[in-house]
């Protein structure tokens, strides 16, 4: 599928917003100020990027053993933390 110029521009802008947020650690408010947007628009851009699969989040590390327990039974005992 070939993107239109407008679609490509939107994707590049979303890339810029995601880069600022996920890679440089700027807050949504800082990004909004820098790009002349409101914070709600930044949130929408980030959500659209994630929902479309354009941005994916990978958490590296071991899953604590009690997460399955928490899912089934809630916060009990040592898994309450």
C-alpha positions as CSV (number, residue, x, y, z in Angstrom):
1,X,0.0,0.0,0.0
2,X,1.4,3.3,-1.0
3,X,0.9,6.3,1.4
4,X,-0.3,9.6,0.2
5,X,1.9,12.7,1.0
6,X,-0.6,13.7,3.8
7,X,-0.5,10.2,5.3
8,X,3.3,10.1,5.2
9,X,3.5,13.6,6.8
10,X,1.2,12.4,9.6
11,X,3.3,9.3,10.1
12,X,6.5,11.3,10.3
13,X,4.9,13.7,12.8
14,X,3.8,10.7,14.9
15,X,7.3,9.3,14.7
16,X,8.7,12.6,16.0
17,X,6.2,12.7,18.9
18,X,6.8,9.1,19.8
19,X,10.6,9.6,19.6
20,X,10.4,12.6,22.0
21,X,8.2,10.7,24.4
22,X,9.7,7.2,24.4
23,X,13.4,7.9,23.5
24,X,14.2,11.3,24.9
25,X,11.9,11.1,27.9
26,X,10.1,14.4,27.4
27,X,6.8,14.6,29.1
28,X,3.6,15.0,27.1
29,X,3.3,18.6,28.3
30,X,6.9,19.4,27.2
31,X,6.2,17.8,23.7
32,X,3.0,19.8,23.4
33,X,4.7,23.1,24.2
34,X,7.6,22.3,21.9
35,X,5.4,21.4,19.0
36,X,2.6,24.0,19.6
37,X,0.0,21.4,20.4
38,X,-2.2,20.8,23.5
39,X,-1.4,17.8,25.7
40,X,-4.6,16.0,24.7
41,X,-3.5,16.0,21.0
42,X,-0.1,14.5,22.1
43,X,-1.9,11.8,24.0
44,X,-4.1,11.1,21.0
45,X,-1.1,10.9,18.6
46,X,0.7,8.5,21.0
47,X,-2.4,6.3,21.3
48,X,-3.0,6.2,17.6
49,X,0.6,5.3,17.0
50,X,0.4,2.4,19.5
51,X,-3.1,1.2,18.3
52,X,-2.0,1.2,14.6
53,X,1.1,-0.9,15.5
54,X,3.3,1.9,14.3
55,X,4.8,2.1,17.8
56,X,5.2,-1.0,19.9
57,X,6.4,-1.2,23.5
58,X,8.6,-4.1,24.6
59,X,9.3,-4.7,28.3
60,X,12.5,-6.6,28.8
61,X,12.9,-8.5,32.0
62,X,11.4,-11.4,33.9
63,X,7.8,-11.5,34.7
64,X,7.3,-11.9,38.5
65,X,6.0,-15.3,39.3
66,X,3.1,-13.8,41.3
67,X,1.6,-11.9,38.4
68,X,-0.4,-14.9,37.3
69,X,-1.6,-15.3,40.9
70,X,-2.6,-11.6,41.1
71,X,-4.6,-12.0,37.9
72,X,-6.5,-14.9,39.3
73,X,-6.9,-13.9,43.0
74,X,-6.0,-10.2,43.3
75,X,-3.5,-8.6,45.7
76,X,-2.9,-11.1,48.4
77,X,0.1,-11.9,50.6
78,X,3.5,-11.2,49.0
79,X,1.9,-10.3,45.7
80,X,0.1,-7.3,47.3
81,X,3.2,-5.2,46.5
